[in-house]
Amino acid sequence: MSVFLNYIFLRRNSKFFSKRYIQFLFVIAYVFFALNLNAETFRVRQTHIADMSKEVATHTKYLGFNDVLAITLPDKNQFLKGVELEFKIPSDMLVYKHCIGFSFYKNISPEPDENTVDFSGKRTYINTLPARLSMVLQVPFAENHSIEETPYATLMPYSIVEGNNTIFLRLQPITKFLPENIAELIFEVSVKPLLSDEGFFDLSIIYPDKEHKGIAVFIDEKPVTNYTKPMLFPAGMHYLAITSEHYRTEVRTFAIEQAKTTSLEVQLRDTAPSIVITAPENASVFIDGTPVSWEAGPITVSTGEHTVKFVIGDYEVSKTVTAINGKTYNVSVSIGVQVIETP
């Protein structure tokens, strides 16, 4: 390291080495030196906290040129696969390329809070802010992740967060070549959760009696056995079918939303046939001569022939229904007045 710096010093007046080039070499030397430190102690101007342990949502913080941002992560979140850091860089910095560095640390001590400015930790990554107005970094939370690198974002190594529940980002000047108003400039950093495109499905099956007879559950035409616990599915529409020799087949469609739980309750029905009555409010209904309360819903009957009789004032009409297992019969009656005009 010292040999490298001496070389720069001896050559600084050479016509082949401009001031900007010397500055660039110092940056390279600084990065090399910083990454080879086991641990370092440093002081910052201000500490900012983005607490995602309580709410997995977007947090926006406004940093100065010598500030740190500590992002506290939840202990467990099934859907959180990483975070995205979007930097908005002041336009005053466009001509000051490689002058402000950003670093990631782990094993930070003490635990970050907004009143602490002295820290120690192991630097795991260092780079410089680009000469443009924005920069996007994506930090994965697993070594084998599904985050795809794009031309619009830089995918960071998993090592910067591995084994830690805090992402610790530090801004700092790399050189003295800075704008005069550097202390007034604001670097806006938005922390956005990267969520997997899936959600939970919580199925609740209600049996018609205390005895739970055998059923088969299919989702998207595939058999499911562990349906008593929430199940993970890709976001989108899905198809549910419940079949049984003892209950009627139930069919539903349900939608899974990203990073959310969809709950669905299915009431199983006995295979005994039923009759649904539709009639005027003042109608009396009899099945096989027995009056029934038809307004409450389907009426369960035995298999075979049944006579449904409607009585409305002096008007009476009957209909015979042959009922078989697993079927529902809709029987209705209506009274209307028809007016026909003739020449």
PLY file of the C-alpha trace (Angstrom):
ply
format ascii 1.0
element vertex 343
property float x
property float y
property float z
element edge 342
property int vertex1
property int vertex2
end_header
0.00 0.00 0.00
2.74 2.50 0.97
4.69 1.68 -2.19
1.60 2.47 -4.25
1.06 5.82 -2.50
4.74 6.76 -2.86
4.51 6.03 -6.55
1.57 8.40 -6.87
3.40 11.08 -4.86
6.53 10.88 -7.01
4.55 11.04 -10.22
2.03 13.70 -9.24
3.88 16.49 -11.12
4.33 14.42 -14.23
2.63 15.76 -17.35
1.09 12.31 -17.79
-0.77 12.51 -14.48
-3.60 15.05 -14.28
-5.18 16.09 -11.01
-8.29 14.07 -11.81
-6.20 10.99 -12.62
-4.26 11.31 -9.35
-7.59 11.56 -7.56
-8.81 8.39 -9.27
-5.67 6.50 -8.20
-6.20 7.61 -4.61
-9.75 6.28 -4.77
-8.51 2.90 -5.99
-5.94 2.82 -3.21
-8.54 3.78 -0.63
-10.92 1.04 -1.72
-8.15 -1.56 -1.67
-7.04 -0.47 1.80
-10.59 -0.29 3.22
-11.57 -3.79 2.17
-8.47 -5.28 3.76
-9.25 -3.99 7.23
-10.57 -6.59 9.67
-12.60 -4.00 11.56
-12.64 -0.27 11.87
-13.93 2.39 14.21
-15.50 5.51 12.77
-17.69 8.50 13.58
-20.55 9.77 11.45
-22.53 13.00 11.35
-25.97 11.42 11.80
-27.58 7.97 12.02
-30.84 7.24 10.22
-33.02 4.19 10.98
-35.37 2.41 8.56
-37.23 -0.09 10.73
-38.62 -2.90 8.58
-38.87 -5.27 11.55
-42.26 -3.77 12.46
-43.59 -2.85 9.04
-42.40 -4.27 5.72
-42.99 -1.15 3.66
-41.11 1.53 1.75
-39.02 3.87 3.91
-37.44 7.07 2.60
-34.53 8.73 4.41
-32.54 11.88 3.68
-28.81 11.45 4.27
-25.94 13.87 4.40
-22.54 13.21 2.85
-21.18 11.62 6.06
-24.28 9.83 7.41
-25.26 6.20 7.90
-28.51 4.35 7.28
-29.33 1.28 9.38
-32.09 -0.94 7.97
-33.42 -3.31 10.63
-34.90 -6.49 9.18
-37.69 -8.76 10.48
-36.61 -12.00 12.12
-38.78 -13.96 9.70
-40.81 -13.02 6.67
-41.85 -15.67 4.19
-42.28 -13.24 1.32
-39.38 -10.79 1.80
-36.59 -11.87 -0.57
-34.52 -8.67 -0.43
-34.57 -4.89 -0.44
-34.01 -2.29 -3.09
-32.11 0.92 -2.32
-32.86 3.79 -4.68
-30.50 6.76 -4.39
-31.37 10.23 -5.64
-28.08 12.06 -6.01
-27.90 15.89 -5.90
-27.22 17.49 -9.28
-24.31 19.39 -7.69
-22.44 16.05 -7.53
-22.55 15.32 -11.26
-19.07 16.72 -11.87
-17.63 15.12 -8.72
-17.34 11.53 -9.86
-15.81 9.05 -7.36
-15.78 11.69 -4.61
-18.45 10.20 -2.31
-18.19 6.57 -1.36
-20.82 4.19 -0.04
-19.99 1.18 2.09
-21.78 -1.73 3.71
-20.78 -3.09 7.12
-21.63 -6.06 9.28
-21.01 -6.93 12.95
-21.82 -3.32 13.86
-21.34 -2.25 17.47
-23.14 -0.75 19.29
-26.62 -1.46 17.98
-27.56 1.47 15.74
-29.97 4.11 16.96
-30.56 7.72 15.99
-28.56 9.05 18.96
-25.38 7.07 18.22
-22.61 8.42 15.98
-19.60 6.25 16.93
-19.46 2.73 15.54
-17.14 -0.16 14.84
-17.67 -2.89 12.29
-16.31 -4.95 9.42
-16.63 -3.36 6.00
-17.92 -5.88 3.45
-18.36 -3.69 0.37
-17.26 -0.28 -0.89
-17.85 1.69 -4.06
-18.41 5.27 -5.15
-21.54 7.13 -6.19
-21.80 7.46 -9.97
-21.89 10.74 -11.87
-25.63 10.58 -12.48
-28.80 11.60 -10.69
-29.87 8.17 -9.47
-28.60 4.73 -8.57
-30.44 1.53 -7.65
-28.98 -1.32 -5.58
-30.71 -4.63 -4.84
-29.70 -6.62 -1.77
-30.77 -10.32 -1.68
-31.53 -12.08 1.60
-30.39 -15.52 0.45
-27.44 -16.87 -1.47
-29.75 -18.78 -3.82
-32.27 -16.06 -4.61
-34.68 -15.32 -7.45
-33.78 -11.64 -7.92
-32.72 -11.06 -11.51
-30.16 -8.41 -12.35
-31.39 -5.75 -14.77
-29.73 -2.85 -16.62
-31.48 -0.49 -14.20
-30.20 -1.96 -10.92
-26.98 -3.36 -9.48
-27.33 -6.70 -7.71
-25.27 -6.68 -4.51
-23.56 -9.76 -3.06
-25.44 -11.69 -0.37
-22.36 -11.42 1.87
-23.18 -7.83 2.85
-26.18 -9.01 4.89
-25.32 -12.66 5.58
-25.66 -13.50 9.26
-26.96 -10.05 10.21
-30.41 -8.63 10.89
-29.31 -5.10 9.96
-28.15 -3.62 6.67
-25.68 -0.86 7.55
-25.01 1.67 4.79
-22.45 4.45 5.18
-21.83 7.50 3.00
-18.46 9.22 3.30
-16.19 11.55 1.31
-13.36 9.74 -0.47
-11.41 12.82 -1.55
-11.22 16.52 -0.70
-12.42 17.37 -4.21
-15.98 18.26 -3.14
-18.46 21.06 -3.85
-18.37 23.98 -1.44
-21.96 23.33 -0.38
-21.40 19.62 0.33
-22.64 20.00 3.92
-26.02 21.19 2.62
-26.57 18.50 -0.01
-29.17 15.80 0.58
-28.86 12.22 -0.67
-32.36 10.71 -0.73
-32.42 6.94 -0.18
-35.65 4.94 -0.57
-35.69 1.45 0.92
-38.23 -0.76 -0.85
-39.07 -4.39 0.02
-38.58 -6.97 -2.72
-41.41 -9.45 -2.29
-41.78 -12.89 -3.81
-44.69 -13.21 -6.23
-46.66 -15.65 -4.08
-49.06 -15.77 -1.14
-50.70 -18.10 1.37
-54.02 -19.91 0.95
-55.81 -20.71 4.21
-58.58 -23.25 3.62
-61.23 -23.88 6.27
-63.56 -26.85 5.73
-66.81 -27.01 7.72
-68.39 -30.45 8.06
-72.18 -30.89 8.33
-71.86 -33.01 11.48
-69.31 -33.97 14.13
-68.16 -37.02 12.18
-65.54 -36.02 9.61
-65.84 -38.44 6.74
-63.24 -38.83 4.01
-62.69 -36.11 1.42
-60.18 -35.42 -1.37
-58.91 -31.88 -2.00
-57.55 -30.77 -5.37
-56.02 -27.39 -6.21
-55.34 -26.69 -9.86
-56.22 -30.35 -10.51
-53.42 -31.58 -8.23
-54.15 -33.53 -5.01
-53.41 -31.70 -1.75
-53.03 -33.54 1.56
-51.73 -30.93 4.01
-54.69 -28.60 3.56
-55.23 -27.98 7.30
-52.32 -25.50 7.29
-51.80 -22.38 5.13
-50.39 -23.34 1.72
-48.04 -21.32 -0.48
-49.12 -20.62 -4.07
-48.06 -18.28 -6.89
-50.03 -15.07 -7.17
-53.03 -15.31 -9.50
-56.24 -17.28 -9.92
-56.50 -20.89 -8.72
-59.09 -23.65 -8.85
-60.29 -25.68 -5.82
-62.29 -28.92 -5.91
-63.38 -31.02 -2.91
-64.76 -34.48 -3.71
-66.13 -37.21 -1.48
-68.40 -40.25 -1.45
-70.12 -38.81 1.61
-70.50 -35.13 0.67
-71.37 -33.16 -2.40
-68.60 -31.99 -4.68
-67.64 -28.39 -3.94
-65.91 -26.25 -6.57
-64.44 -22.79 -6.00
-62.05 -20.35 -7.61
-59.83 -18.12 -5.48
-57.25 -15.40 -6.05
-53.82 -15.30 -4.41
-52.36 -11.82 -3.88
-48.64 -11.12 -3.59
-47.35 -11.44 -0.01
-50.87 -11.81 1.41
-53.03 -14.59 2.87
-56.29 -15.55 1.16
-58.81 -17.28 3.44
-61.68 -19.41 2.15
-64.36 -21.28 4.09
-66.17 -24.18 2.42
-69.30 -25.68 3.96
-69.64 -29.35 3.04
-73.13 -30.62 2.29
-74.53 -34.08 2.75
-75.21 -36.08 -0.42
-78.90 -36.37 0.50
-81.03 -34.57 -2.10
-82.55 -31.19 -1.29
-85.33 -29.01 -2.58
-85.18 -25.23 -2.89
-88.56 -23.50 -2.91
-89.32 -20.17 -4.60
-92.81 -18.80 -4.02
-94.74 -15.65 -3.07
-94.48 -14.58 0.58
-98.07 -15.57 1.42
-97.70 -19.09 0.00
-98.00 -22.21 2.14
-95.81 -25.10 1.00
-96.27 -28.80 1.73
-93.93 -31.69 0.90
-95.67 -35.06 0.94
-98.52 -33.41 2.86
-96.28 -31.95 5.60
-96.00 -28.15 5.88
-92.41 -26.88 5.55
-90.65 -23.61 6.36
-89.25 -22.98 2.91
-87.88 -19.47 3.47
-84.92 -20.75 5.55
-83.15 -22.38 2.60
-82.73 -25.84 1.03
-84.91 -28.61 2.46
-83.26 -32.03 2.77
-85.38 -34.96 1.57
-84.90 -38.68 1.07
-84.34 -40.27 -2.32
-87.41 -41.14 -4.35
-90.61 -39.37 -5.36
-91.94 -36.38 -3.44
-94.98 -34.19 -3.98
-94.55 -30.45 -3.51
-97.84 -28.56 -3.04
-98.31 -24.79 -3.07
-101.38 -23.17 -1.53
-102.01 -19.46 -2.12
-105.46 -18.45 -0.91
-107.94 -20.53 -2.90
-105.28 -21.39 -5.46
-103.52 -24.77 -5.17
-100.95 -26.44 -7.38
-98.79 -29.58 -6.97
-95.61 -30.91 -8.57
-93.93 -34.31 -8.31
-90.13 -34.46 -7.91
-87.99 -37.61 -8.19
-84.98 -36.98 -5.92
-81.62 -38.74 -6.15
-78.49 -38.37 -4.02
-76.24 -35.39 -4.61
-78.85 -33.32 -6.42
-80.65 -30.09 -5.57
-84.06 -29.36 -7.08
-85.39 -25.84 -7.51
-89.20 -25.78 -7.43
-90.94 -22.46 -7.97
-94.41 -21.08 -8.49
-95.56 -17.64 -9.54
-98.90 -15.99 -10.13
-99.17 -13.30 -12.75
-101.80 -11.37 -14.64
-101.72 -11.35 -18.41
-103.61 -8.76 -20.47
-104.22 -9.49 -24.13
-105.68 -6.79 -26.34
-107.82 -7.87 -29.29
-109.25 -5.79 -32.15
0 1
1 2
2 3
3 4
4 5
5 6
6 7
7 8
8 9
9 10
10 11
11 12
12 13
13 14
14 15
15 16
16 17
17 18
18 19
19 20
20 21
21 22
22 23
23 24
24 25
25 26
26 27
27 28
28 29
29 30
30 31
31 32
32 33
33 34
34 35
35 36
36 37
37 38
38 39
39 40
40 41
41 42
42 43
43 44
44 45
45 46
46 47
47 48
48 49
49 50
50 51
51 52
52 53
53 54
54 55
55 56
56 57
57 58
58 59
59 60
60 61
61 62
62 63
63 64
64 65
65 66
66 67
67 68
68 69
69 70
70 71
71 72
72 73
73 74
74 75
75 76
76 77
77 78
78 79
79 80
80 81
81 82
82 83
83 84
84 85
85 86
86 87
87 88
88 89
89 90
90 91
91 92
92 93
93 94
94 95
95 96
96 97
97 98
98 99
99 100
100 101
101 102
102 103
103 104
104 105
105 106
106 107
107 108
108 109
109 110
110 111
111 112
112 113
113 114
114 115
115 116
116 117
117 118
118 119
119 120
120 121
121 122
122 123
123 124
124 125
125 126
126 127
127 128
128 129
129 130
130 131
131 132
132 133
133 134
134 135
135 136
136 137
137 138
138 139
139 140
140 141
141 142
142 143
143 144
144 145
145 146
146 147
147 148
148 149
149 150
150 151
151 152
152 153
153 154
154 155
155 156
156 157
157 158
158 159
159 160
160 161
161 162
162 163
163 164
164 165
165 166
166 167
167 168
168 169
169 170
170 171
171 172
172 173
173 174
174 175
175 176
176 177
177 178
178 179
179 180
180 181
181 182
182 183
183 184
184 185
185 186
186 187
187 188
188 189
189 190
190 191
191 192
192 193
193 194
194 195
195 196
196 197
197 198
198 199
199 200
200 201
201 202
202 203
203 204
204 205
205 206
206 207
207 208
208 209
209 210
210 211
211 212
212 213
213 214
214 215
215 216
216 217
217 218
218 219
219 220
220 221
221 222
222 223
223 224
224 225
225 226
226 227
227 228
228 229
229 230
230 231
231 232
232 233
233 234
234 235
235 236
236 237
237 238
238 239
239 240
240 241
241 242
242 243
243 244
244 245
245 246
246 247
247 248
248 249
249 250
250 251
251 252
252 253
253 254
254 255
255 256
256 257
257 258
258 259
259 260
260 261
261 262
262 263
263 264
264 265
265 266
266 267
267 268
268 269
269 270
270 271
271 272
272 273
273 274
274 275
275 276
276 277
277 278
278 279
279 280
280 281
281 282
282 283
283 284
284 285
285 286
286 287
287 288
288 289
289 290
290 291
291 292
292 293
293 294
294 295
295 296
296 297
297 298
298 299
299 300
300 301
301 302
302 303
303 304
304 305
305 306
306 307
307 308
308 309
309 310
310 311
311 312
312 313
313 314
314 315
315 316
316 317
317 318
318 319
319 320
320 321
321 322
322 323
323 324
324 325
325 326
326 327
327 328
328 329
329 330
330 331
331 332
332 333
333 334
334 335
335 336
336 337
337 338
338 339
339 340
340 341
341 342
